[in-house]
Amino acid sequence: MAAARYTRATLVRELGFVAVAAIFCVPFYLLVAIALETTAQADTTPLAFPRPPHFGNFSTAWRTGGQFGLGHALQSSLIITVSSVAGLIVLGSLCAYTIARRKSRLSDVVYILFVLAIILPFQLAIIPLFVELRHLGLVGNYAGMIVLNIGLLMPLTVFLYTGFIRALPRDYEEAARVDGARLLRTYARIVFPLLRPITGTAAVLLAVIVWNEFFVALIFLAGSRYQTLPVALYTFAGDYTARWNLVFAGVAIAIAPLLGFFVFAQRELIRGFTAGVKG
Amino acid sequence: MTAGITLSGVGKVYPDGTRAVTALDLQIEPGELMVLVGPSGCGKTTTLRMTAGLEEATEGEIWIGDRLVNALDPRERDVAMVFQNYALYPHMTVFDNIAFPLRAHGLRRDEVRARVQRTATLLGLDGLLERKPRALSGGQRQRVAMGRAIVREPQVFLLDEPLSNLDAKLRTEMRAEIAALQRELRVTTMYVTHDQVEAMTMGTRIAVMRDGMLLQHGAPQVLYDEPDNLLVAAFIGAPVMNLLRGRIERDRNGLTCVLGSGRLPIAPNGSAAELASYAGTDVAVGIRAEHLGEPSAGPSGRPTLQGRVRLVERLGAEQLVQLAVDAAAVTADGGPTESGRTAAITARFDAHAQVTPGELCEVAVATERLHFFDLATRHAIRGRD
């Protein structure tokens, strides 16, 4: 077969791919390199890899980042991200299941509203939102942040799940109904497990968004003890505007948990993008 | 205890106005295997799904035993269903699949285990209980689907084309297996298929549907021997019944059926009186292949038709001989076919008869076994017996 032969064209194509991959690696190299440089090196030769590497930046960043150190912010970020994503997956998949399976005009309308909400910038409503949440006692605490994240990301979650559920054969649910399962059991035992590929995709996507979320956290957690990582890094960057080595070390700490989660979940992620359900 | 199913005036109209089933009356006796058969889109699956409770019947009443089930949820109807693609839960093991209906009904853990075990043994699934469906062969999946249906000992089985995903050999095997299982368990069964061979071999009785209407129901042999309707005649039996356009004429010997240049005297049997009123008009004439044979084989003096041999299929035990005769063919709807004035008919010859394609050949007609149908109404023309 001609296609299997390694020709000059193949070589050129491969080199092209390698070049693109290298370009994608440049920011990551900069992140690691600068995080390991002293302040002086970062100012004079930021692009060179430091010799010897200066690991002290990490401990400095860990101790002094944000109001109470990066450790504290990491904890806040973890609590908010895990709770928000879990809430989004449970509520969003249930909601999408109803929208996808009910054959009424209403569910079409609701679906369109959700899609519209993805497009509309929520920032337009930030002031009334803030006033309202403060009345409810949901400003400056975890619960408020979690409710807000769930609300803001629900449209995207519903959109992701609805598309997947619509493509899911109904036979499994009908079999479960005839087998005697009630709605909630059918959902919990049959439907939700079948949604695993899209749940993986949604979990990674939503986790990245919530983890990196800056604007909402800055406003709604202002002055509280529960600063998230992005906000902590921001104050940190403000304190040391000229000391990029410390900022970069902080960023490296901030993305590490997410990177780990992504590697862990990427198999499901790819499956969610490419495959349906195989019986 | 198993219960019968009674469908009384059942109809289904979808919200968009499409009519799937019309005024269906059908009684399935307790313990009986009733096969609903018909071409795709004839309403048979809709009927099954209405009985299961997955579709709402928009007209009529559905009874299971002495309970009117129209308003009941599938869960409350005490039915089990096997789907065309089995719908085995892909993320569960065979054990969990079979156990699912029991757990859904809240059975105790040890009871579940015992009953799944018993069902698995009955179906020969013992070694496969820990496997996932994707690690099973087609026949094994079919068995698991059956297991999930029978484990709960429901009042009624509903089977929706359960063999259509299997290859021909396995289909024949599973056909016998399911029929035997049904006889053993004596559970009332509604079985949907588009395959008339499956219907003939499995059904205690068969109900033939078309365009949402029930055309005829009865024992397989009755449908084969005495189709009420041109559509049933065309659907039941392999090879299909030869259908020709003929003219009924009255002469001094009685009635004669004219098929192109051939003339077949009509035996004075039950249908003769009815047929007399069709004298001078055209009708559809049905002849089964086994009632057309080589002239030397049957009783002597039989009337014959002449045709040119087009094709000889040697099946070992017999030969199917296709001949072109100079008569018009008729479709199952009673209309003409594209072949115009010549029709291809199939005759069943002895395995050792000498026939070669291209030659002119006489076939003897068992005229007492002819079927006549009104071209307009498609109903069989026969005396009321």
Interface residues (C-beta under 8 A of the other chain):
Chain A: P169 D171 Y172 E174 A175 A176 R177 V178 D179 G180 A181 R182 R185 R189 I190 P193 L194 R196 V277 K278 G279
Chain B: A52 G53 L54 D73 P74 R75 V79 A80 M81 F83 N85 Y86 A87 L88 Y89 P90 H91 F100 P101 A104 H105 P133 R134 R148 R152 L158
